[in-house]
Amino acid sequence: MRRNPLFYLAPVSLALAACSNLPSDPIAYADEIHARCLTLDTHKDISSQLAPEQLPKDPDTAKTYRERYDPTVRGNQQVDFVKMREGEYDCAFFIVYTSQRKLTAAGYHGAYTEAKKKFTAIHRMCRLYPEHIALATTAADVERLHNEGKLIACIGIENGYPMGLDLKRIEEFHEKGARYMGIAHNGHTQLGDSHTPTKPMHNGLSELGVKAVAEMNRVGIMVDVSHASKNTMMHALKVSLAPVIASHSGARALNDHSRNLDDDQLRAIADNNGVVQCVALASFLKSNPEHRVAIGALRKDLGIARGTTGDLSSDELQKRFAKFATARKEVDAKYPGANVSTYVDHIEHIIKVAGIDHVGIGSDFDGGGGIAGWRDASESRNVTRELVRRGHSEAAIQKIWSGNLLRVWREVEAVAAASK
């Protein structure tokens, strides 16, 4: 049974009502602020089957396809047009993610082919449904399309691996609409070291990685340091001429996970004038060892344990993750984890250490993200409600939802313009 979002936030409702400096209907007050915000999420994963031009002829198969891949219906994805409208979730970076393979010519070619399919899927979605959504390739586009009442798609690349050894592909990715690119995912790449494994390969960026950062600066692609090791992240900040982003990371001081950033990293990103987009993936936000063991067993049973998915096709991987999403509900119920309050704890820690100008939102929806109270795009108001409950101003909430990311994007555009 799908619970009403307010189920999870009954304490929030009571606490909001108890705040003497808020209107008599604090939920309505928070929702008015949310409606005025341009809400932007920097990380929503996709399948290369997104927005198919033709459905299978078999009615049952066609129904499954629509539920899984058609963004115009309320399907089983955490983000679709229906949920976006319901939650006033305005803009998302649709992610070109490719599975990590060996650092070989064959591996790079496979990832490049996979990346092209995902670029095609995002463009296909915008071409098929222009009455709903449009692609933004500048910060100004985001604001213009929002003012026009459109949903907004942007493109991010989670891992620089598919560029292979060819720096020219960075400009190609920019021409396809990519506006941020990560250095690594779960595994060291030709560009730099990942947060895992702990034994480094490059001790930071590789020589090619330094050149890649310079090329991203030149063409106007934001450098993403999520998933990178600490040394790699610090190296990227040192060589980048433009501010960087962490597209979906949490605060390590609150949960000691290798995917989160420690306080030194948070301060370094603030000094760089960058932004940390706080991730909403439960295991990054809160330590929950029993849950972790159960989820690990489930991943193993489905063949999607870490390091085992490299040979799976994108479609097969999507099918297995869909099964995983269904099966994990029982695990989540048995071992409750992070919720919206936990999430805002991380946001507030980033503000405390880095400042209000250096935090944003990066859900990781459809890639493992989703917490009690913010399971999908339709529940996005709950994040704003919790921020209002804790006394954050509308101006601060605007910065968190999109203002800070758009500022960094503009600065990256300015560096690229100056280089030309």
C-alpha positions in Angstrom: 0.0 0.0 0.0 1.3 3.4 -0.9 1.2 5.7 2.1 0.4 9.3 2.0 3.7 11.3 2.4 2.2 13.0 5.5 2.2 9.6 7.2 6.0 9.9 7.7 5.9 13.5 8.8 3.2 13.5 11.4 5.8 14.7 14.0 6.8 17.4 11.5 3.2 18.6 11.3 2.9 18.9 15.0 6.3 20.6 15.4 5.4 23.1 12.6 2.2 23.9 14.3 4.0 24.5 17.6 6.3 27.2 16.1 4.9 30.5 17.3 6.6 32.5 14.6 4.9 30.5 11.8 1.4 31.0 10.3 -1.6 29.1 11.8 -1.3 26.6 8.9 2.4 25.9 8.7 2.1 23.0 6.3 0.3 25.3 3.8 3.0 27.9 4.5 5.8 25.5 3.7 4.0 24.3 0.6 3.7 27.9 -0.6 7.4 28.3 -0.3 7.9 25.0 -2.1 5.7 26.2 -5.0 7.8 29.3 -5.4 11.0 27.4 -5.4 12.7 26.2 -8.6 13.4 22.7 -7.4 16.4 21.0 -9.0 17.8 17.5 -8.3 21.3 16.7 -9.7 21.0 12.9 -9.8 18.2 10.8 -11.4 19.3 7.5 -13.0 17.7 6.2 -16.2 17.5 3.2 -18.5 18.5 3.4 -22.2 14.9 2.2 -22.8 13.5 5.5 -21.4 10.6 6.9 -23.5 10.4 4.1 -26.2 9.1 5.2 -29.6 7.2 1.9 -30.1 5.7 -0.4 -27.6 5.6 -4.2 -27.9 2.5 -5.6 -29.6 1.7 -8.0 -26.8 -0.7 -6.0 -24.4 0.8 -7.4 -21.2 4.4 -6.7 -22.3 3.4 -3.2 -23.5 1.8 -2.5 -20.1 5.0 -3.5 -18.4 7.1 -1.3 -20.8 4.9 1.7 -20.1 5.1 1.2 -16.3 8.9 0.9 -16.5 9.9 3.3 -19.3 7.1 5.7 -20.3 7.6 8.9 -18.3 4.1 10.2 -19.1 2.4 7.5 -16.8 2.6 7.0 -13.1 4.8 3.9 -13.3 7.3 2.2 -11.1 10.1 4.7 -11.6 10.7 7.2 -8.7 10.7 10.0 -11.2 8.2 10.4 -14.0 6.2 13.4 -15.3 3.2 12.5 -13.1 5.3 12.4 -9.9 7.3 15.4 -10.9 4.1 17.5 -11.3 2.6 16.0 -8.0 5.6 17.0 -6.0 6.4 20.2 -7.8 9.8 18.7 -8.6 10.8 20.9 -11.5 14.2 19.9 -12.8 16.4 16.8 -12.8 19.8 15.9 -14.2 19.0 12.6 -16.1 22.1 10.5 -15.7 24.3 8.9 -18.3 25.7 6.1 -16.1 27.8 3.2 -17.5 28.9 0.2 -15.6 32.5 0.0 -14.7 34.6 -2.4 -16.8 38.3 -3.1 -17.2 40.6 -0.3 -18.3 41.0 -1.7 -21.8 40.0 -0.6 -25.3 37.2 -3.1 -25.3 35.9 -1.8 -21.9 36.0 1.8 -23.0 34.2 1.0 -26.3 31.4 -0.9 -24.5 30.9 2.0 -22.1 31.0 4.6 -24.9 28.3 2.6 -26.7 26.2 2.3 -23.6 26.6 6.1 -22.9 25.4 7.0 -26.4 22.2 5.0 -25.9 21.4 6.9 -22.8 22.1 10.3 -24.4 19.8 9.1 -27.2 17.1 8.1 -24.7 17.1 11.6 -23.0 16.9 13.4 -26.3 14.2 11.0 -27.4 12.1 11.8 -24.3 12.4 15.5 -24.9 11.6 15.1 -28.6 8.5 12.8 -28.0 7.0 14.9 -25.2 7.8 18.6 -25.9 4.5 19.6 -24.2 5.8 18.2 -20.9 9.6 18.5 -20.8 12.6 20.2 -22.5 16.3 19.9 -22.3 18.3 22.7 -20.6 21.9 23.2 -21.6 22.5 26.5 -19.7 21.6 27.8 -16.3 19.5 30.4 -18.1 17.6 27.7 -19.9 16.6 26.1 -16.6 15.1 29.4 -15.4 13.5 30.2 -18.7 11.8 26.8 -19.0 10.7 26.9 -15.4 9.0 30.3 -16.1 7.3 28.7 -19.1 5.9 26.0 -16.9 7.9 23.1 -18.4 9.5 20.3 -16.6 13.2 20.4 -17.2 15.8 17.8 -18.1 19.5 18.3 -17.8 22.2 15.7 -18.5 25.0 14.5 -16.2 27.6 11.8 -16.7 28.2 9.8 -13.6 31.5 8.3 -14.6 34.2 9.6 -17.0 35.1 6.1 -17.9 33.2 6.1 -21.3 35.4 8.8 -22.7 38.2 6.2 -22.8 41.5 7.8 -23.6 40.1 10.3 -26.1 39.9 13.9 -24.7 37.9 14.9 -27.8 34.9 13.0 -26.4 34.5 15.5 -23.7 33.5 18.2 -26.2 31.4 15.5 -28.0 29.6 14.9 -24.7 29.1 18.6 -24.2 27.6 18.9 -27.7 25.2 16.1 -26.7 24.1 18.2 -23.7 26.2 16.9 -20.8 26.8 19.6 -18.2 28.6 17.6 -15.5 30.9 14.6 -15.6 32.3 12.5 -12.7 35.8 11.2 -12.5 35.0 7.8 -11.3 32.3 5.5 -10.0 32.8 2.4 -7.9 36.3 1.5 -9.2 39.4 3.4 -10.3 39.3 4.8 -13.8 41.8 6.0 -16.3 41.1 9.5 -14.9 41.5 9.0 -11.2 40.9 7.0 -8.1 37.5 6.1 -6.8 36.4 6.0 -3.1 36.7 2.2 -3.6 38.8 0.1 -3.5 40.9 1.8 -0.8 44.2 0.9 -2.4 44.9 3.7 -4.9 46.0 3.4 -8.5 47.0 7.0 -9.2 47.1 8.7 -5.8 44.6 11.3 -7.1 44.0 12.3 -10.7 46.0 10.5 -13.4 47.9 12.6 -16.0 44.9 12.1 -18.3 42.6 13.1 -15.5 44.3 16.4 -15.1 43.9 17.0 -18.8 40.3 16.0 -18.7 39.5 18.5 -15.9 41.1 21.2 -18.0 39.0 20.2 -21.0 35.9 20.2 -18.9 36.7 23.7 -17.8 37.3 24.7 -21.4 34.0 23.4 -22.9 31.8 24.2 -19.8 31.2 20.9 -18.1 31.0 20.9 -14.3 33.6 18.6 -12.7 31.8 16.1 -10.3 33.8 14.7 -7.4 31.2 12.4 -6.0 32.5 8.8 -5.9 36.1 10.1 -6.1 38.6 9.3 -3.4 39.6 12.2 -1.1 43.0 12.6 -2.8 41.3 12.6 -6.2 38.8 15.2 -5.0 41.4 17.5 -3.5 43.6 17.1 -6.7 40.6 18.1 -8.9 40.0 21.2 -6.8 43.6 22.2 -7.1 43.7 22.0 -10.9 40.2 23.1 -11.8 39.8 26.7 -12.9 36.1 26.6 -12.1 34.1 25.5 -9.1 33.3 21.8 -8.8 30.2 19.9 -7.6 29.7 16.8 -5.6 26.5 15.6 -7.4 25.3 13.2 -4.7 27.2 12.9 -1.5 26.5 13.1 2.3 28.4 14.3 5.4 30.9 11.8 6.7 30.8 13.3 10.2 27.2 12.0 10.5 27.8 8.6 8.9 31.2 7.3 8.3 30.7 6.0 4.8 33.4 6.2 2.0 30.8 7.8 -0.3 30.4 10.8 2.1 32.7 13.8 2.4 34.5 14.7 5.6 34.6 18.2 7.0 38.0 19.0 5.4 36.4 18.1 2.0 33.3 20.2 2.8 35.5 23.2 3.6 37.6 22.7 0.5 34.6 22.7 -1.7 33.4 25.9 0.0 36.8 27.5 -0.6 36.5 26.4 -4.2 33.1 28.1 -4.3 31.6 24.8 -5.3 28.5 23.0 -4.0 27.7 19.6 -2.3 24.4 18.2 -3.5 23.2 16.1 -0.5 22.4 12.5 -1.4 19.2 10.8 -0.3 20.4 7.2 -0.3 19.6 5.7 3.1 22.7 3.7 3.6 24.8 6.9 3.1 22.8 8.9 5.5 22.5 6.4 8.4 24.4 3.4 9.6 22.1 0.4 9.7 24.2 -2.7 9.8 21.4 -5.3 9.9 19.8 -3.6 6.9 23.1 -3.5 5.1 23.6 -7.3 5.6 20.1 -8.1 4.4 20.5 -5.8 1.3 23.9 -7.4 0.5 22.3 -10.8 0.5 19.5 -9.6 -1.7 21.9 -8.0 -4.2 23.9 -11.3 -4.3 20.7 -13.3 -4.9 19.8 -11.0 -7.8 23.3 -11.0 -9.3 23.8 -7.2 -8.7 26.4 -7.3 -6.0 29.3 -4.9 -6.3 31.7 -5.9 -9.1 29.4 -8.5 -10.7 27.3 -6.3 -13.1 30.0 -5.4 -15.7 28.9 -8.0 -18.3 25.1 -7.3 -17.9 23.3 -5.4 -20.6 21.6 -2.1 -19.6 18.2 -3.7 -20.0 19.0 -6.7 -18.0 20.5 -4.6 -15.2 17.4 -2.4 -15.2 15.2 -5.5 -14.8 17.2 -6.8 -11.9 17.2 -3.4 -10.2 13.4 -3.3 -10.6 13.2 -6.6 -8.8 15.6 -5.3 -6.2 13.4 -2.2 -5.6 10.4 -4.4 -5.0 12.1 -6.9 -2.7 13.9 -4.4 -0.6 10.6 -3.0 0.7 10.4 -5.9 3.1 14.0 -5.3 4.2 13.2 -1.6 4.7 10.2 -2.4 6.8 12.1 -4.8 9.0 15.1 -2.5 9.5 13.9 1.1 9.3 16.6 3.5 8.2 17.0 7.1 7.2 14.1 9.5 6.8 13.6 13.1 5.8 14.7 14.3 9.2 18.0 12.3 8.8 18.4 13.8 5.4 18.0 17.4 6.6 20.5 16.6 9.4 23.1 16.1 6.6 22.1 19.2 4.8 22.4 21.2 8.1 25.8 19.7 8.8 27.0 20.8 5.4 25.7 24.3 6.0 27.4 24.4 9.4 30.8 23.5 7.9 30.7 24.9 4.4 28.0 27.5 4.6 24.5 28.0 3.1 25.9 28.9 -0.3 27.5 25.4 -0.8 24.7 22.8 -0.4 22.1 21.4 -2.7 19.9 18.4 -3.5 21.0 15.2 -5.3 18.5 12.4 -4.6 20.0 9.4 -6.5 16.4 8.5 -7.4 16.1 5.3 -9.5 19.7 4.5 -8.6 19.2 3.5 -5.0 18.1 6.8 -3.5 14.8 7.3 -1.6 14.1 7.6 2.1 11.0 7.5 4.3 9.1 10.6 3.5 10.9 11.2 0.2 10.5 7.9 -1.7 9.9 9.5 -5.1 9.5 12.9 -6.8 5.9 13.2 -5.7 7.0 13.6 -2.0 9.4 16.4 -2.6 7.4 18.9 -0.6 8.4 17.0 2.5 12.0 18.1 2.2 10.9 21.8 2.1 8.5 21.1 5.1 11.3 19.8 7.2 13.6 22.7 6.3 10.8 25.2 7.2 10.1 23.3 10.5 13.8 23.8 11.4 13.5 27.5 10.8 15.3 27.9 7.4 14.2 31.0 5.5 12.7 31.0 2.1 15.8 32.5 0.7 17.9 29.7 2.2 15.6 27.1 0.9 15.7 28.6 -2.6 19.5 28.3 -2.5 19.4 24.7 -1.3 16.9 23.6 -4.0 18.6 25.2 -7.0 20.2 28.6 -6.4 23.6 27.3 -5.4 23.9 24.8 -8.2 22.8 27.4 -10.8 25.4 29.8 -9.4 28.2 27.2 -9.9 26.9 26.3 -13.4 27.0 30.0 -14.4 30.6 30.3 -13.1 31.6 27.2 -15.1 30.0 28.8 -18.1 31.9 32.0 -17.5 35.3 30.1 -17.2 34.5 28.4 -20.5 33.6 31.6 -22.2 36.8 33.3 -21.0 38.9 30.4 -22.4 37.5 31.1 -25.8 
